[in-house]
Amino acid sequence: MLIAVFATVVSHPPGPAANPLVGEQAPAISGADLLSGRVERLGSLHGRYVLVSFFASWCAPCAGEAPQLASFAFTDRKVASVLGVVFDDSAGNAAGFLRRYGATWPAVADPTSDIAVAYGVANPPQSFLVSPAGRVVAWLPGAVTAGAAERELQKAESEGAGVG
């Protein structure tokens, strides 16, 4: 009988709002950009939407996601930015990954996993859309598409998530 109960349970993937950070102030992110060496801070990007993307060079879905992030970063460059955060990977491997896929967005290392822990990330890829006011407005688990990121951006803008 127990098997019959478990066999009837249907699993649904989490949606963009199924994360406790949504609606909260985004945890701080700071570090040297892997490609330019400039110090990057999430806080310095307030005033724009930021898609925070956790990735790794060893992550196959991240490789598929990279061109989608490039498309989103180009299409929405006037209102949104992408900020990468390396997950459980060396800075050298992550920088090579970014070069291989022509990434034009900054990315910072997270050698102590403090940023991943603050965001509750246990595996990549995962992305968080942060409003211009610094609040997490959407969580996008798994490989993100440019279309999905764009829909979340439009939803946030229409709901006035950029203010307050």
N, C-alpha and C positions, 0 to 999 in steps of 0.2 A: 504494500500500500504506500509506503514511504517513497518508493521509486516512482510510483504513479504521480505523486504530488510534485516531486522534483522534475519529472518529465513534462509537466504542464506549465511550468514557470517559464515565461518568455523574458529574455534579457533585452533591454533597450540601451543603446549607447547614450552616454550623457550628452545633454544639450549644452549650448553656450552658457546658460545661467547656472549650471549645476556645480558651482564652485563657491566655497565660502568667501573668497576674495572679491567676488563681483559685488559692487556697490561700496567697497572699502577703499581707503587710501592705498595706492600701490606701494609695496615695499621698495626701499631705495635700491638703486643699481648704480654702481660706480666702478670704473676701472679704465685701464689703457686700452684703446682700440687696437685690436690685433694687427690691423694692416697699417694704420697711420701712426700709432703710438700716442696720439692725442688722448687726453683724459676725457672720457665720456661719462655723463651723468644723466640718469632719467630725469631728474629734477630740472636740468638745464633745457629740457625739451618741452617743459610746460608751455602751454599756449598752442600746442599741436596735439593731435592724436598720435599715439605711439603704439605700434604693434610689437610687443616684446616677444621674441621668438627664442625658445630654448632648443638647441640643436647640438649635434655631434657629428664628427666626420665618419664614424663607424655606423651611423644610423641610416639604413636604406631609405625609409620614408622621408628623412630629412633631405636626401639627394633629390627626391621627386618634388619636394616642397620648395627648394631653392629657386627654380625658375618662376614659380608662382609668387614668391615673395618679391622677386625682382619686378614682376609685372605690377604687383600692388604698389611697390615703392615708387615706380615710375608713374603710374596712372594717377595716384593720389598724392603726389609729392608736395602739392600746395597746402594740403591740410593734414597729412599724416607722414610719419616716419617709421622706419623699422629699426629696432635695436636688438641685435642678437646677443644671446647669453650662452656660452659654451657649457655643455652638460657632460661631466665625467669624461673629459677628453683633454689632451695636451693642447696648449696654445699653438704649438707648431702645426700639429695635425689639423686643428680647426682653421688656422690661417690658410693652409693649403686648400682645404675644402672651400673656403670663401673665394679664393682666387680661381679655383677650378670652375666654379659656377658663376663667376663674374659679379659677385656681391658688391653692391655700391653702398651698403649700409654699414654703420659701425657695429662691432661685436666685441664683447668683453669676456675675459676668462673668469671662471668661478672655481678656482683651485680648491677652496675649502668647502664648496657646495653651500655656502651661506645663502646665496641668492636663490638657488633651487629650493632650499628648505623653506625660506621665507614665502616663496610662491607655491609651495606644496607640490613641486614637480618631482616625480619619481622616475620618469623616463621621457625621453624626447620622441617626437617633436610635440611641443605644446606651445600655444601662444596666448597672450593676454592683450586685449585692447585697452589702453589706458587713455582716459579723456584728457583734454587740455588742462583740466583742473587737477589732474593727478589721481583720479579714481579709476579703479578697474571697472570697465563697463561690459566686458565680455571675456569669456574663456573659450578657446578653440582647441579642444584636445585632438591629438593626431595631426597628420599632415594637413596644413591649411591650403586652400586654393585661393587664388586672387579673388574669385567671385564670392566666396564665403567671407573673406576679410572685408570686401567692399560692402556686402550686405550688412555686416555688423557695424561698419562705420556709418553707413546711411541710417541704420536704425538708431544708433547713438545720437547722431546729429538731429534726427527728426524728433527724438525724445528730449532733446536739450541736455544730453549727458555731458556736454562740454563745459557747462557752467556749474559752479558750486560743488 
